[in-house]
Amino acid sequence: MTQLYRPTPGTLVEDLDTPCLVLDMDALDHNMDVMATYYEGRTSKLRPHGKNHKTPALAHRQMRLGGTIGGVCSAKVSEAEVMVHGGIPSVFITSEIREPLKIERLCTLAQQAEMLVACDNSDNARDLSRAASAQGVTVGVVIELETGLRRCGVQDAAQGVELAKAVQSMPGLAFRGIMSHQVIPAMPEREDRVTEGRRVIQGVIDLKDAIEAAGIPVEIVSTGETWSYDVAGEIPGVTEIQGGSYLVMETGYGYMTDFHYAGKVLTTVISAPRPGVAVGDAGQKTVATLRGMPEVEGRPGVTVESMDPDHVVFRVGEGVSLNVGDQVTLIPSQQDATVSRWDRFVGVRNGRVEAVWDIQARGCHN
Amino acid sequence: MERPVFQPPGTPVEELDTPALVVDLDVMEQNIRTLQAAFDGSKAGVRPFVTPHQCPQIAHVQANALGGGDARTTGIAVTSVGEAEVFAQAGFSSILVASQLVTRSKIARLCALAASNRISVAVDSSSNVASLSEAATAAGATLGVLVELEAGLGRCGVMPGGAAVELAREIMGSSGLEFQGVMAIPPVEAATEADLRQQLQPALDTRELLEREGLSGTVSVAGTHNYNVAAAVEGITEVQAGSYPLMDFKYCQLRPEFRPAAKVLASVISHPIDTSAVLDAGHKATGPDRGMAVLEGVPGAAANRFSAEHGVVDLEESAITQLRPGDKAWLVPNDLALCINQYDYIRAVRNGRLEGYWPIAARGRFT
């Protein structure tokens, strides 16, 4: 590989070459502290989602600060590999894994760490069982319940109970519990978060009760995420919360004011060709825009007009100065889709580079 | 990095681990021939713009095809100095950075590349000309410089006409710089042939003004959407075409003579109810910011909802019995550059079998 840009610690932020994905270390530590403080005294714990930062160093930092279950979530098998190889002792893959090749990789990881995987179908459970038995490992199975996302999952408690029974009887598998993932419409008030969070999570508690009524213990009840961390965490029976977005944050989660924006993209003005227009060197390859254009930090009168894959076009208000060479800070609307386009985070504090972390699981789609 | 399981050449495409970015080489080569044919006998050359695919192996196929006929290549075009470094290492020696470089470190790297390559760069301001000149002089290098003209994109570029001539004069008077001509990137949009010609006219008019001043040079224009028009217009010297080898869904609507060669192969991981199936490819595996990927080849099935890691396919009528767990599905990316940006390897496939993994070597070279 040819070398990628990697600034030396101590470099001044204004000297960073751009575009550059920076993490404001004060905000990052603050966000981790909020979660650690909230979960330290509770029976429910955070299982941070690794799909958001894709970086074992940050997973270790999350675990060190406290409030976590002592493991992470991953979305993909290859992402889980990076976490296990990076020393994370317990990984929960929150997607269904169907392909034989991936199931083999998952079982191999179970030789090295505690592995849990989501499941919504008994054929899939049989495939997992066969591979785990052949490798002589145990894979933990967590049944996914559909609670309004209209994606994966068993559709109701009856299906869930039936699948739990099936899983329990299969060699190589350990039925560990249940999970569900939920979304909430944009920008809710706190009251809506509480009402909606309790409503959607009730289905998960009902499934837990139904499975236990069938005589099968449910050890893990994994649900909730950043928007519901303080709702799900209060519901008796919930054991783990899958939070990830809180760490880097994004304007899409701006309503979660407990957390601060840590992830930002620096860009340099490369052209100021006409009055009211400036062009920066960060495009959509570096900032995800599906949920809206990024916000400009600390430059009143400057907004993002549009982006293409390699450029950002700024609208510059009258009387506002923005010149070729000026650095502009963007706050993305969507953090995980932004992070997944980068190979490294540059951690900055007090105007200088403090740490550089490789985003090791960037590109781990498999 | 992507962490694929490297499967052996000859593996049937439907057995590839997913999500996988697959390029059908036959389709790609046909696309390359289609473009090339328009330049046979044209005075304009092709300067492949490699930023959309970031893959040196594809660039070599483009260059070799152009070198083998009556058409000719004038080098390649890139967007960042990091991309220029990767392609220089891959053997390309005439490289145009078709964007403005303004930071001190980028300009220093550009000058270093210019020591053993023919390097040129686009400018649109006097201050940028001054900093390039200062760095090139200090490094003992010569940088080719093209004046970028605003051609309707609303992005970079000086207005065609007098302002461009003035900037050209400044370049002529700057040590370490060689004025090479003008560059224009018109917007990609549906247009009649007359409109496409009209898009190019300001660049030609500016060239005339420059020639009256005794300043002759290249007229370099983009791209795939107007390639045949640009090839036929007297006065255009090179066309920076980038999308044509691989194409994407959006571009194929404008230019149906090309076909999509790059697609994402996904697997069904769940079919929880009759009317919906879930794919293992979401935003991160498709790059959807300029439009969602389009599911191909299953009548009654449409990929209507994507989230970060998943795609949800709505199924109607006969489709409800299809796309069972473990089945494969093809997604055509809406924007090639944003999709390529998510991967490190192209799975190169011919006649349904794997030929190899082609590194997307310049991926992530944003600086």
Interface residues (C-beta under 8 A of the other chain):
Chain A: M1 T2 L4 Y5 D17 T18 P19 C20 K51 A75 K76 S78 E81 V82 S95 E96 I97 R98 E99 L101 K102 R105 D120 N121 D123 N124 E146 R150 R151 C152 G153 V154 Q155 T268 V269 I270 S271 A272 P273 R274 V277 V279 D281 A282 Q284 K285 T286 A288 T289 L290 S306 M307 D308 P309 D310 H311 V313 V324 G325 D336 A337 S340 R341 W342 D343 Q360 R362 G363 C364 H365 N366
Chain B: M1 E2 R3 P4 V5 D17 T18 P19 A20 T51 T79 S80 G82 E85 V86 Q89 S99 Q100 L101 V102 T103 S105 K106 D124 S125 S127 N128 E150 G154 R155 C156 G157 V158 M159 S267 V268 I269 S270 P272 I273 S276 V278 D280 A281 H283 K284 A285 P288 D289 R290 R305 S307 A308 E309 H310 V312 P325 G326 D335 A337 L338 N341 Q342 Y343 D344 A361 G364 R365 F366 T367
